[in-house]
Amino acid sequence: MTPLEDRLFKLKLVLDETVKFPSEYLFKFIVPLSEIHQILFIMQGMEIEQKASSNGKYISVSGKIMMQKSEDIIKVYEQASVIKGIISL
């Protein structure tokens, strides 16, 4: 199991134990400004807030959406994980 797979597996366990679905979920990512289009594509349909870093090289992107099950949340993190330089919070 890769470190990412391990982290997502643990997140799924926590979500299954602590969240009653369906539930609103808040995703938070930091991406290089050059990759903003990729994360916005993944976050389509979410209520999105963006904030640029002080140096303008990165952007913080938060998105709220109603999720039906923990697997849906994990899928978003898996899709986002391929973006170069992304930080998932």
Rosetta silent file (secondary structure, phi, psi, omega in degrees, C-alpha in Angstrom):
SEQUENCE: MTPLEDRLFKLKLVLDETVKFPSEYLFKFIVPLSEIHQILFIMQGMEIEQKASSNGKYISVSGKIMMQKSEDIIKVYEQASVIKGIISL
SCORE:     score description
SCORE:     0.000 S_00000001
   1 L     0.000  129.622  178.711    0.000    0.000    0.000 S_00000001
   2 L   -72.723  162.728  177.354    1.399    3.401   -0.984 S_00000001
   3 H   -57.602  -38.359  178.229    1.518    6.237    1.581 S_00000001
   4 H   -64.757  -46.709  179.073   -1.392    7.926   -0.237 S_00000001
   5 H   -60.431  -40.849  178.929   -3.474    4.751   -0.245 S_00000001
   6 H   -63.600  -45.287  179.809   -2.731    4.250    3.447 S_00000001
   7 H   -63.222  -42.637  179.827   -3.724    7.829    4.303 S_00000001
   8 H   -69.104  -34.784  176.333   -6.964    7.590    2.293 S_00000001
   9 H   -62.743  -44.905  179.129   -7.809    4.227    3.855 S_00000001
  10 H   -65.298  -39.927  177.192   -7.418    5.727    7.334 S_00000001
  11 H   -61.118  -43.374  179.358   -9.495    8.752    6.341 S_00000001
  12 H   -60.176  -42.339  178.464  -12.272    6.455    5.106 S_00000001
  13 H   -60.562  -45.460  179.790  -12.284    4.600    8.433 S_00000001
  14 H   -63.878  -45.032  179.574  -12.566    7.879   10.362 S_00000001
  15 H   -60.245  -44.952 -178.581  -15.316    9.169    8.073 S_00000001
  16 H   -63.712  -30.466 -179.046  -17.298    5.941    8.389 S_00000001
  17 H   -84.676  -26.903 -169.564  -17.049    6.105   12.183 S_00000001
  18 H  -116.021  -13.927 -175.060  -17.753    9.801   12.687 S_00000001
  19 L  -115.145  134.213  174.442  -19.945   11.121    9.851 S_00000001
  20 L   -96.524  114.753 -177.839  -23.599   10.390    9.224 S_00000001
  21 L   -92.709  151.152   -1.359  -24.173   10.459    5.475 S_00000001
  22 L   -69.407  151.665 -176.858  -25.392   12.237    3.496 S_00000001
  23 E  -152.001  148.786  174.539  -23.376   15.115    4.909 S_00000001
  24 E   -73.787  137.461 -178.640  -21.840   18.385    3.768 S_00000001
  25 E  -128.364  141.824  179.021  -18.070   18.046    3.394 S_00000001
  26 E  -110.025  116.659  174.697  -15.422   20.758    3.102 S_00000001
  27 E   -94.638  141.821  176.037  -12.415   20.057    0.871 S_00000001
  28 E  -135.512  128.112  179.379   -9.329   22.257    1.208 S_00000001
  29 E  -135.820  152.452  169.010   -6.390   22.272   -1.175 S_00000001
  30 E  -120.763  127.454 -177.951   -3.381   24.454   -1.875 S_00000001
  31 E  -133.397  152.144  170.796   -2.155   24.338   -5.458 S_00000001
  32 E   -59.873  144.023 -178.086    0.404   26.173   -7.559 S_00000001
  33 H   -53.925  -33.573 -178.964   -1.381   28.938   -9.481 S_00000001
  34 H   -67.249  -15.843 -177.419   -0.446   27.176  -12.734 S_00000001
  35 H  -106.861    7.976 -174.500   -2.535   24.135  -11.684 S_00000001
  36 H   -58.396  -38.036 -178.260   -5.703   25.975  -10.610 S_00000001
  37 H   -61.689  -33.733 -179.021   -7.690   24.841  -13.651 S_00000001
  38 H   -68.245  -44.987 -178.189   -7.148   21.176  -12.747 S_00000001
  39 H   -71.406  -34.970  177.568   -8.465   21.442   -9.190 S_00000001
  40 H   -65.224  -33.698  176.424  -11.409   23.596  -10.275 S_00000001
  41 H   -64.102  -44.900  179.932  -12.336   20.902  -12.808 S_00000001
  42 H   -65.233  -33.595 -174.104  -12.328   18.247  -10.068 S_00000001
  43 L   -93.932   16.467  178.097  -14.342   20.527   -7.758 S_00000001
  44 L   -54.144  138.091  178.471  -17.101   21.305  -10.272 S_00000001
  45 L    89.044   -7.015  178.839  -20.465   21.659   -8.573 S_00000001
  46 L   -91.681  156.208  170.913  -18.984   22.681   -5.237 S_00000001
  47 E   -80.156  108.203 -168.338  -19.436   26.013   -3.468 S_00000001
  48 E  -107.962  139.660  170.798  -15.875   27.278   -3.991 S_00000001
  49 E  -124.436  139.198  179.893  -13.756   29.906   -2.268 S_00000001
  50 E  -127.138  146.616  175.980  -10.282   30.868   -3.487 S_00000001
  51 E  -147.569  123.402  179.460   -7.500   32.878   -1.888 S_00000001
  52 E   -76.342  149.472  175.503   -4.122   33.628   -3.424 S_00000001
  53 L   -71.716  165.049 -177.548   -0.947   33.386   -1.353 S_00000001
  54 L   -62.838  -30.607  179.337    0.906   36.593   -0.499 S_00000001
  55 L   -91.039   -5.584  175.960    3.563   35.872   -3.133 S_00000001
  56 L    78.154    5.217 -178.903    0.969   34.907   -5.756 S_00000001
  57 L   -87.119  -23.148 -177.065    2.541   31.540   -6.550 S_00000001
  58 E  -126.703  160.815  175.987   -0.106   29.418   -4.805 S_00000001
  59 E  -138.071  135.722  176.106   -3.833   29.511   -4.337 S_00000001
  60 E   -91.085  130.197 -179.565   -5.946   28.046   -1.563 S_00000001
  61 E  -126.767  122.665  177.026   -9.153   26.461   -2.822 S_00000001
  62 E  -115.968  141.662  178.861  -11.965   25.352   -0.513 S_00000001
  63 E  -142.484  130.366  177.311  -15.096   23.623   -1.703 S_00000001
  64 E  -105.415  140.381  177.386  -18.276   22.565    0.113 S_00000001
  65 E  -159.566  150.856  175.861  -20.577   19.913   -1.246 S_00000001
  66 E   -78.406  124.588 -179.467  -23.125   17.395    0.002 S_00000001
  67 E  -111.792  142.732 -176.158  -21.563   13.931   -0.105 S_00000001
  68 L   -88.998  -27.667 -178.487  -23.556   10.692   -0.072 S_00000001
  69 L  -160.753  163.817 -176.781  -20.868    8.338    1.266 S_00000001
  70 H   -62.335  -32.579 -179.887  -17.226    8.206    2.333 S_00000001
  71 H   -60.591  -33.520  178.670  -16.195    6.600   -0.971 S_00000001
  72 H   -66.657  -37.817  177.924  -17.276    9.784   -2.797 S_00000001
  73 H   -66.541  -46.290  179.914  -14.959   11.869   -0.613 S_00000001
  74 H   -59.756  -38.913 -179.563  -12.045    9.487   -1.158 S_00000001
  75 H   -60.364  -40.913  178.205  -12.601    9.651   -4.925 S_00000001
  76 H   -62.721  -45.416  178.936  -12.127   13.439   -4.917 S_00000001
  77 H   -63.696  -37.559  177.345   -8.852   13.111   -2.996 S_00000001
  78 H   -63.937  -44.250  178.806   -7.654   10.399   -5.398 S_00000001
  79 H   -63.293  -41.404 -178.366   -8.427   12.591   -8.414 S_00000001
  80 H   -69.479  -28.124 -173.665   -6.701   15.588   -6.812 S_00000001
  81 L   -63.076  -18.174  179.951   -3.599   13.583   -5.871 S_00000001
  82 L   -84.425   -7.366 -179.485   -2.340   13.576   -9.479 S_00000001
  83 L   -75.862  126.993 -177.305   -2.080   17.382   -9.581 S_00000001
  84 L   -64.001  124.280  174.174    1.563   18.476   -9.482 S_00000001
  85 L    82.559    8.275 -177.601    2.437   20.316   -6.255 S_00000001
  86 L   -72.965  145.657  172.068   -0.971   19.945   -4.582 S_00000001
  87 E  -122.302  122.954  177.376   -1.321   19.985   -0.809 S_00000001
  88 E   -96.779  129.654 -179.387   -4.489   18.461    0.650 S_00000001
  89 L  -106.010    0.000    0.000   -5.561   19.847    3.995 S_00000001
